Amino acid sequence: MASAFRNLKLVSNMVFGRGSFHQLDEILAPQRKADAPMVFLVDHFFEGKPLANRIPLRGKDKIIFVDTTLEPKTTQVDKLAQNLQAEFGSISGVIGIGGGSALDLAKAVALMMKNPGSSADYQGWDLVKFPGVYKVGIPTLSGTGAEVSRTTVLTGPTRKLGMNSDYTPFDQIILDPELTKDAPSNQRFYTGMDCYIHCIESLEGTFLNEFSKSYGEKALQLCQKVFVEKTQWDDTSDDQLMMASYAGGMSIAYSQVGVAHAVSYGLSYLLGTKHGIGNCIVMNHLEEYYTAGVKEFKWMVEKNNIEIPVGICKGLSEEDFDKMINVSLGMKPLWENALGKDWEKIMTREKLRVLYDKL
């Protein structure tokens, strides 16, 4: 009999706490293989900043500052992996330091060091054949849940879709809230809202169970503490949002996200819209699906003096709309979680076209 419940693969080891980044050298030491360096993929935001000087380089270790202006692409992943193979042959591990894009790149490059072909071949569910090299995730923004998820979301030649597999999660994460303190306030909001929207979609989805509910409720409560209840940002805000991100990622590990994510995937595929801001643009128009969540979301936007872009689909051609609709409707598990097994009767191409028009 086929198993009915997912045998969930989680991150093997984690450290949480202010200053825990200092333990990185000690954590990496047992994972080092002779003559095979550690490679640090660091968000380009940190080039020339103090954090880059704190990275514990040994031997042939290499720092690569990765451009996260746009969402990670399969071509970017393939090039990084090919260059590393050409330069070193083998490496001991990949350490991602940055927001969700840097973490997703690290997961994908680690996998492509051991899997043949292009990362585009593995966009989907359970297509990755071999474990990658050792990988560590160190978030410097809180909200995406990339530090705990079994996916690495990539924009490929024909779609935006993750490499969803049991080989994708990090082997180790270091959650140090001190690393998020210099994040620009609007970026912090957009990424925090990614977590908030995860929670709304998970808690109101048809895939909900007590596992995802327990984590989702806690993550939602922490987001509300930070963005609804507090009058100003403080150190505990960074701690709380980092744990909200972790719990939000755990919540969707055993359920799924929903309408906001499914629609925003189309935006980022066609327009390159960053994930957090894309979710916010879409959430602004989803009263029909998440009435209470959208009301609270709009209140948080106002309270935190955030501008959500409008009119980003203005002037697009019918061909452009078709591309976005195709990418969005390809996210079948997300739609099923949001609308149930008959989702295709509810979310028609015509209805989705009207929604994109509003954005």
BELFEN-V391494 format. One record per backbone hydrogen bond with DSSP energy under -1.0 kcal/mol. CO is the residue of the C=O (numbers start at 1). NH is the residue of the N-H. If there is no record, write none. Layout:
co->CO nh->NH
co->CO nh->NH
This chain:
co->6 nh->8
co->13 nh->173
co->15 nh->175
co->17 nh->20
co->19 nh->22
co->20 nh->23
co->21 nh->24
co->23 nh->27
co->24 nh->28
co->25 nh->29
co->28 nh->31
co->29 nh->32
co->33 nh->36
co->37 nh->92
co->38 nh->62
co->39 nh->95
co->40 nh->64
co->41 nh->97
co->42 nh->66
co->43 nh->46
co->44 nh->47
co->46 nh->49
co->49 nh->52
co->51 nh->54
co->55 nh->57
co->58 nh->61
co->62 nh->40
co->64 nh->42
co->66 nh->44
co->72 nh->155
co->73 nh->77
co->74 nh->78
co->75 nh->79
co->76 nh->80
co->77 nh->81
co->78 nh->82
co->79 nh->83
co->80 nh->84
co->81 nh->85
co->82 nh->86
co->83 nh->87
co->84 nh->88
co->85 nh->89
co->88 nh->90
co->93 nh->39
co->94 nh->136
co->95 nh->41
co->96 nh->138
co->97 nh->43
co->98 nh->140
co->99 nh->103
co->100 nh->104
co->101 nh->105
co->102 nh->106
co->103 nh->107
co->104 nh->108
co->105 nh->109
co->106 nh->110
co->107 nh->111
co->108 nh->112
co->109 nh->113
co->110 nh->133
co->111 nh->114
co->118 nh->121
co->119 nh->122
co->120 nh->123
co->124 nh->164
co->134 nh->94
co->135 nh->171
co->135 nh->172
co->136 nh->96
co->137 nh->174
co->138 nh->98
co->145 nh->148
co->145 nh->149
co->150 nh->165
co->152 nh->163
co->154 nh->161
co->155 nh->74
co->159 nh->156
co->161 nh->154
co->162 nh->124
co->162 nh->164
co->164 nh->126
co->165 nh->168
co->171 nh->13
co->172 nh->137
co->173 nh->15
co->175 nh->17
co->176 nh->179
co->177 nh->180
co->178 nh->181
co->180 nh->183
co->184 nh->188
co->185 nh->189
co->186 nh->190
co->187 nh->191
co->188 nh->192
co->189 nh->193
co->190 nh->194
co->191 nh->195
co->192 nh->196
co->193 nh->197
co->194 nh->198
co->195 nh->199
co->196 nh->200
co->197 nh->201
co->198 nh->202
co->199 nh->203
co->200 nh->204
co->202 nh->205
co->209 nh->213
co->210 nh->214
co->211 nh->215
co->212 nh->216
co->213 nh->217
co->214 nh->218
co->215 nh->219
co->216 nh->220
co->217 nh->221
co->218 nh->222
co->219 nh->223
co->220 nh->224
co->221 nh->225
co->222 nh->226
co->223 nh->227
co->224 nh->228
co->224 nh->229
co->225 nh->230
co->234 nh->238
co->235 nh->239
co->236 nh->240
co->237 nh->241
co->238 nh->242
co->239 nh->243
co->240 nh->244
co->241 nh->245
co->242 nh->246
co->243 nh->247
co->244 nh->248
co->245 nh->249
co->246 nh->250
co->247 nh->251
co->248 nh->252
co->258 nh->262
co->259 nh->263
co->260 nh->264
co->261 nh->265
co->263 nh->267
co->264 nh->268
co->265 nh->269
co->266 nh->270
co->267 nh->271
co->274 nh->278
co->275 nh->279
co->276 nh->280
co->277 nh->281
co->278 nh->282
co->279 nh->283
co->280 nh->284
co->282 nh->285
co->283 nh->286
co->286 nh->289
co->286 nh->290
co->290 nh->294
co->291 nh->295
co->292 nh->296
co->293 nh->297
co->294 nh->298
co->295 nh->299
co->296 nh->300
co->297 nh->301
co->298 nh->302
co->299 nh->303
co->300 nh->304
co->301 nh->306
co->302 nh->305
co->311 nh->314
co->313 nh->316
co->317 nh->321
co->318 nh->322
co->319 nh->323
co->320 nh->324
co->321 nh->325
co->322 nh->326
co->323 nh->327
co->324 nh->328
co->325 nh->329
co->326 nh->330
co->328 nh->331
co->330 nh->332
co->331 nh->335
co->332 nh->336
co->333 nh->337
co->334 nh->338
co->335 nh->339
co->336 nh->340
co->337 nh->206
co->340 nh->343
co->342 nh->345
co->343 nh->347
co->346 nh->348
co->348 nh->352
co->349 nh->353
co->350 nh->354
co->351 nh->355
co->352 nh->356
co->353 nh->357
co->354 nh->358
co->359 nh->312
